[in-house]
């Protein structure tokens, strides 16, 4: 199997697990579960806040599901060039985590609003690992 397909499959598996967490176990302390955020429980006290948070959680899960299913379609029917562009697109889109999301979660972590403490560093490392896998897949594809 080619390195591009392997990288896409790895990403789809992990994102698939995150989708399951968001849809069925949003209170979890792993993956994309919101249980790591101390303010998540506070938001559950108000019905309107709870509905708003539930809407956002399910919206994110739905967007992730669209993304994963598009990648599965690329795996099944995509050409080599399509897979290359899918990996490049994944690198760009996953990298946006560092633009808006990481500064927020790092600040919440520093404020003691994330349990376990240091979760933002673990998440940052996880994102870096995914980016490394994607970049290595491209390098292997083009140069080895």
C-alpha positions as CSV (number, residue, x, y, z in Angstrom):
1,X,0.0,0.0,0.0
2,X,1.3,3.4,-0.9
3,X,2.3,5.9,1.9
4,X,-0.3,8.4,1.0
5,X,-3.1,5.9,1.5
6,X,-1.6,4.7,4.8
7,X,-1.4,8.3,6.1
8,X,-5.1,8.9,5.1
9,X,-6.2,5.7,6.7
10,X,-4.4,6.5,10.0
11,X,-6.0,9.9,10.0
12,X,-9.5,8.5,9.2
13,X,-9.2,5.9,12.0
14,X,-8.3,8.5,14.6
15,X,-10.8,11.1,13.4
16,X,-13.4,8.4,13.3
17,X,-12.8,7.6,16.9
18,X,-13.1,11.4,17.7
19,X,-16.4,11.5,15.8
20,X,-17.7,8.6,17.9
21,X,-16.6,10.5,21.1
22,X,-18.3,13.7,20.0
23,X,-21.6,12.1,19.1
24,X,-21.9,9.5,21.9
25,X,-19.5,10.4,24.7
26,X,-19.0,14.2,24.6
27,X,-18.2,14.3,28.3
28,X,-15.1,12.0,27.8
29,X,-11.6,13.2,28.8
30,X,-10.0,11.7,25.7
31,X,-9.9,12.5,22.0
32,X,-12.1,15.4,21.3
33,X,-14.2,14.9,24.4
34,X,-15.1,18.1,26.2
35,X,-14.7,16.6,29.7
36,X,-11.3,18.1,29.8
37,X,-12.8,21.6,30.0
38,X,-13.9,22.4,33.5
39,X,-16.4,25.0,32.1
40,X,-18.2,22.3,30.2
41,X,-20.0,21.1,33.3
42,X,-20.9,24.6,34.2
43,X,-22.5,25.2,30.8
44,X,-24.7,22.1,31.4
45,X,-26.6,24.0,34.2
46,X,-28.5,26.3,31.8
47,X,-30.8,24.7,29.4
48,X,-30.1,27.2,26.6
49,X,-26.3,26.9,27.2
50,X,-26.6,23.1,27.2
51,X,-28.5,23.2,23.9
52,X,-26.0,25.6,22.4
53,X,-23.0,23.5,23.5
54,X,-24.8,20.3,22.2
55,X,-25.4,22.1,18.8
56,X,-21.8,23.0,18.5
57,X,-20.5,19.6,19.5
58,X,-22.8,17.9,16.9
59,X,-21.9,20.5,14.3
60,X,-18.2,19.8,14.8
61,X,-18.8,16.0,14.7
62,X,-20.8,16.4,11.5
63,X,-18.0,18.5,9.8
64,X,-15.4,15.9,10.9
65,X,-17.7,13.2,9.4
66,X,-17.9,14.9,6.1
67,X,-14.1,15.4,6.0
68,X,-13.5,11.7,6.9
69,X,-16.0,10.4,4.3
70,X,-14.5,12.6,1.6
71,X,-11.1,11.1,2.5
72,X,-12.6,7.6,2.3
73,X,-14.0,8.4,-1.1
74,X,-10.6,9.6,-2.2
75,X,-9.1,6.3,-1.0
76,X,-11.6,4.3,-2.9
77,X,-11.8,6.2,-6.2
78,X,-9.1,8.8,-6.1
79,X,-6.1,8.9,-8.4
80,X,-2.6,9.3,-7.2
81,X,-2.7,13.0,-7.9
82,X,-5.9,13.3,-5.9
83,X,-4.3,11.6,-2.9
84,X,-1.3,13.9,-3.1
85,X,-3.6,16.9,-3.0
86,X,-5.7,15.4,-0.2
87,X,-2.5,15.1,1.9
88,X,-1.5,18.7,1.1
89,X,-5.0,19.8,2.0
90,X,-4.8,17.9,5.3
91,X,-1.5,19.5,6.1
92,X,-2.9,22.9,5.6
93,X,-6.2,22.3,7.3
94,X,-4.7,20.5,10.4
95,X,-2.1,23.2,10.7
96,X,-4.8,25.8,11.3
97,X,-5.1,24.3,14.8
98,X,-2.0,26.4,15.7
99,X,-3.6,29.6,14.5
100,X,-6.7,29.8,16.6
101,X,-7.4,26.7,18.7
102,X,-4.0,26.1,20.3
103,X,-3.7,29.6,21.8
104,X,-7.1,29.2,23.4
105,X,-6.6,25.8,24.9
106,X,-3.1,26.7,26.0
107,X,-4.5,29.8,27.8
108,X,-7.2,27.7,29.4
109,X,-4.6,25.1,30.5
110,X,-2.5,27.9,32.0
111,X,-5.6,29.2,33.9
112,X,-6.1,25.7,35.4
113,X,-9.4,25.2,33.4
114,X,-8.3,22.0,31.8
115,X,-8.1,18.6,33.5
116,X,-5.7,16.9,33.3
117,X,-3.2,19.8,33.5
118,X,-0.9,19.9,30.4
119,X,-3.6,18.5,28.1
120,X,-2.9,21.4,25.6
121,X,0.7,20.1,25.3
122,X,-0.5,16.6,24.6
123,X,-2.9,17.8,22.0
124,X,-0.2,20.0,20.4
125,X,2.1,16.9,20.2
126,X,-0.7,14.8,18.7
127,X,-1.3,17.4,16.0
128,X,2.5,17.6,15.3
129,X,2.6,13.8,15.0
130,X,-0.2,13.9,12.4
131,X,1.5,16.7,10.4
132,X,4.8,14.7,10.5
133,X,3.0,11.6,9.2
134,X,1.5,13.6,6.3
135,X,4.8,15.3,5.4
136,X,6.7,12.0,5.6
137,X,4.1,10.4,3.4
138,X,4.7,13.1,0.8
139,X,8.5,12.7,1.0
140,X,8.3,8.9,0.8
141,X,5.9,9.2,-2.2
142,X,8.0,11.6,-4.1
143,X,11.6,10.6,-3.2
144,X,11.7,6.9,-2.3
